[in-house]
Amino acid sequence: MHDRIATPKPLANAQPKLKGSGRDLRIDACRGIALWCIFLDHVPNNIGSWLTLRNYGFSDAAEVFMFVSGVTCALAYGKIWRSEGWPGLLRRTLRRSWDIYAAFLLLTLSCAILVYLAGGDRLADESNTRILLDQPGATLMHAAILQYCPVNTDVLPIFVLLHLLFAPLLWLLLRVPNVMLGASLALYALVHVFGWTIPAWPSGHWAFNPLAWQLLVVLGAWWTIEGERVQPWVTSRTALAPAALYLVFSLIIALSWRIKLLDGMVPQALLKLFYPMDKSNLDPFRLLHFLALAILAACLVPPNRRGLTAPVMRGAILCGKNSLPIYCLGVLLTLASVLALLDVSEGLAMQIALSVAGVLMMIVAATLLNLIKSKSSQQLTVAAPMSVRAEQEGWRAAGWRAWSRFAEGHAHMDRRPEPRQRFPVCGGASRASSPTS
């Protein structure tokens, strides 16, 4: 079999980093902005949502968040695989899956408590917590097996399953990446042909059908591994021209849904072809729109150190680094914003104030979490003996050299490809982000 794991040459456009950080800051920034957009989109009738993708095309921040999560998992878990092997990777995926599962249950209870304190009836139906307040025992049992979700928490069960299954997924992607991507596409197609889904309760409907949305996660991981091979085609005029045309077309259709002047200019038959668009099963038009955006971004948005050091981008990076708690905070801020709109005012000034305040609170929370992590890390480093610190600092390079020598010496006993840096497109030798949702 062709040896597909030869160590690549470092790329000239390596990951942009802020001083003292080895993370892929572009990924963190993209994920942080997606978290802001998700919050803005979830507040109903919010003027702030006009700053997001939702009003300008068929897809929105959810597609971006899913794809970037696949990229992040491939980078982070690939790094763990190289240093700890498959047993260590399996332990990490199980641990992370448990963290997200626990966060989901706590968030479910927090939503119910917030709705109850707010009076119950006003938010119970909108937040899908009425059944939790009326039948707590049965509802919590279904939440425990990921069949029940309050509104806006639907993405967390998907990430529980994602991290739980990512070890075998990465194993397949490292060996037969194109076959794995083809299988993911086939499953996505079967969902649309036969209506496959995973049972949910009580309605039987998933806001994000895992069998469909898995495609974006797999696509992100595949791009991390194979992107260097397809990068020339993605950035070519052959791909850019149809992508740009599709984005312009989707922009006109999306604006016609919201602006009456444009509504009369677009034929109704054409509107009926695209609307309503099935977000639950990741409508093909939504998928194509995201792919067109990705092609445009790959062509026109090169790495930019100066842009990543701007104050706003630093805030986005901090939120991206702490994506799980910030996502949970965003859900609670959405409920609090709805209460403020109902109790105080639904005017434009209140919408702007809530949008700005919500994003600022997410940045402040992420900053505090980052400070706590930094202090904990410093305390552990100071407490460790010098020899242990030296071992930790040199673990990556020394462990990699030892594994390489072992693999070379036993090549005749094990025909499997030796591990290597398989993720050149997203940063070469730079450290990856931690595998978060």
C-alpha positions, -999 to 999 in steps of 0.1 A, spaced: 0 0 0 12 35 -8 29 51 22 7 82 29 23 93 61 57 107 52 65 137 73 55 169 54 76 200 50 66 229 72 43 253 54 52 289 49 18 301 61 20 285 95 -7 291 121 -8 327 134 -2 328 172 -4 353 199 27 355 221 29 326 245 2 306 229 6 275 206 -30 271 199 -45 275 164 -60 310 170 -78 311 137 -99 282 148 -105 296 183 -115 330 168 -139 314 143 -155 293 170 -158 322 193 -176 344 166 -199 314 159 -208 313 196 -217 350 195 -238 346 164 -256 316 179 -266 337 209 -277 366 187 -297 344 165 -315 326 194 -329 358 209 -362 363 190 -368 393 169 -334 406 177 -318 434 156 -284 419 165 -291 388 143 -286 411 112 -249 409 121 -249 371 116 -250 348 86 -286 338 90 -302 367 71 -277 366 42 -279 331 29 -292 296 35 -268 285 63 -259 301 96 -234 298 125 -245 263 133 -228 249 102 -196 269 109 -196 256 145 -200 220 135 -173 221 108 -148 239 130 -155 214 158 -145 186 134 -113 204 126 -105 210 163 -112 174 173 -89 161 145 -61 184 155 -64 179 192 -71 142 193 -45 136 166 -19 153 189 -30 131 218 -27 100 196 8 108 186 19 113 223 -3 87 241 -13 62 215 -48 48 209 -55 38 245 -47 74 257 -69 88 229 -98 66 239 -95 77 275 -95 113 265 -125 110 242 -145 92 268 -136 118 294 -145 147 271 -178 130 262 -186 127 299 -178 164 305 -202 174 277 -228 150 290 -226 164 325 -227 200 312 -258 191 292 -276 177 323 -266 207 344 -278 231 317 -311 213 314 -317 217 351 -305 253 350 -330 261 322 -358 246 342 -349 265 373 -346 298 354 -380 293 338 -396 283 371 -382 314 389 -394 335 360 -430 324 365 -431 292 344 -459 299 320 -442 328 302 -412 307 290 -422 271 295 -435 265 260 -409 286 242 -380 269 260 -396 233 258 -394 230 296 -431 228 304 -430 190 302 -399 190 325 -418 211 350 -450 190 347 -433 156 345 -398 160 360 -391 123 366 -399 110 331 -384 140 315 -351 137 334 -349 100 325 -353 108 288 -327 137 292 -303 112 307 -304 91 276 -302 122 253 -338 119 240 -350 152 256 -335 186 251 -347 221 261 -346 246 233 -311 257 222 -294 228 240 -298 204 211 -262 206 199 -248 192 231 -261 156 227 -246 156 193 -212 164 207 -216 137 234 -220 112 206 -192 128 185 -165 126 212 -177 92 222 -171 79 187 -142 100 176 -115 75 183 -128 49 157 -136 78 134 -101 91 135 -87 56 130 -107 53 98 -98 88 86 -61 82 91 -63 50 70 -90 55 44 -100 92 46 -118 93 13 -137 61 20 -147 75 54 -159 108 38 -178 88 12 -195 67 39 -205 99 57 -220 114 25 -239 81 19 -254 83 54 -264 119 48 -281 109 15 -299 80 31 -313 104 58 -329 125 31 -341 95 11 -356 74 39 -360 100 67 -337 82 91 -332 98 125 -325 89 161 -355 86 185 -363 118 205 -388 125 231 -416 136 234 -421 148 198 -397 124 181 -380 154 164 -344 164 167 -335 201 161 -302 187 148 -305 152 134 -271 136 143 -272 113 113 -273 143 90 -251 168 109 -224 143 113 -213 151 78 -200 185 87 -180 171 116 -165 144 94 -159 169 67 -140 192 91 -118 163 103 -113 151 67 -102 185 56 -77 187 85 -61 154 73 -65 156 35 -69 194 29 -33 198 16 -42 176 -14 -74 194 -24 -63 229 -14 -52 238 -50 -86 228 -64 -105 246 -37 -87 278 -42 -89 276 -80 -111 298 -102 -130 267 -112 -143 264 -77 -144 301 -67 -167 312 -96 -197 289 -90 -193 294 -52 -195 331 -56 -225 329 -79 -243 306 -55 -237 329 -26 -251 359 -46 -281 338 -55 -287 327 -19 -283 362 -7 -311 374 -30 -334 346 -19 -327 350 18 -333 388 17 -365 383 -2 -378 363 27 -373 393 50 -376 424 28 -410 429 11 -395 450 -17 -374 420 -29 -402 395 -22 -421 409 -52 -391 406 -75 -385 369 -69 -409 344 -85 -430 326 -59 -424 293 -75 -386 298 -69 -392 307 -33 -414 276 -27 -385 255 -40 -362 267 -12 -386 274 16 -392 260 41 -357 248 44 -351 217 66 -325 227 92 -330 196 113 -317 173 85 -292 198 71 -310 207 39 -287 202 8 -291 239 -1 -278 248 34 -249 224 29 -240 239 -5 -242 274 9 -218 265 37 -194 248 12 -195 279 -10 -187 301 21 -158 278 29 -144 280 -6 -146 318 -5 -129 320 29 -101 296 17 -95 319 -13 -99 353 1 -91 351 39 -54 343 44 -39 341 79 -36 375 95 -16 380 126 -26 417 131 -63 409 127 -61 382 154 -45 406 179 -74 432 177 -93 435 209 -125 421 194 -107 391 180 -90 385 213 -124 383 229 -135 358 202 -104 337 208 -110 336 245 -146 324 239 -134 299 214 -109 285 239 -137 279 264 -164 269 240 -184 245 262 -190 267 292 -195 297 269 -221 279 248 -240 269 280 -238 305 292 -252 317 259 -282 295 263 -289 309 297 -283 345 285 -308 338 257 -335 329 283 -326 360 303 -328 382 272 -363 369 263 -374 377 299 -360 412 296 -378 417 263 -411 405 278 -409 424 311 -391 456 302 -393 465 265 -391 449 230 -379 482 215 -348 486 193 -327 501 222 -334 471 244 -325 447 216 -292 465 210 -284 466 248 -292 429 253 -271 419 223 -240 440 234 -244 430 270 -247 393 262 -216 392 240 -197 412 267 -207 388 294 -195 359 273 -161 376 269 -158 384 306 -167 349 315 -142 335 291 -115 358 304 -121 347 340 -121 310 329 -88 316 311 -73 333 342 -84 304 364 -68 279 340 -36 299 338 -32 302 376 -39 265 380 -13 256 354 12 279 371 6 264 405 11 229 391 43 239 373 57 255 405 48 225 426 64 200 403 101 191 408 125 204 383 131 170 368 94 164 363 90 198 347 119 191 324 103 158 315 69 175 308 85 202 287 104 177 266 77 150 265 64 158 230 97 159 212 113 131 232 83 109 230 79 114 193 116 106 187 113 74 208 82 63 190 98 69 156 129 48 165 106 21 178 85 21 147 115 21 124 130 -8 143 99 -29 142 86 -21 107 89 -57 97 67 -68 126 40 -42 121 29 -32 86 6 -4 98 17 31 89 38 48 116 21 79 131 32 113 119 21 149 118 -10 143 95 -24 177 99 -4 201 78 -31 223 64 -43 236 97 -11 246 111 19 224 105 38 218 137 18 242 159 -1 230 188 -38 223 184 -68 235 203 -82 213 231 -110 191 219 -140 210 229 -175 212 215 
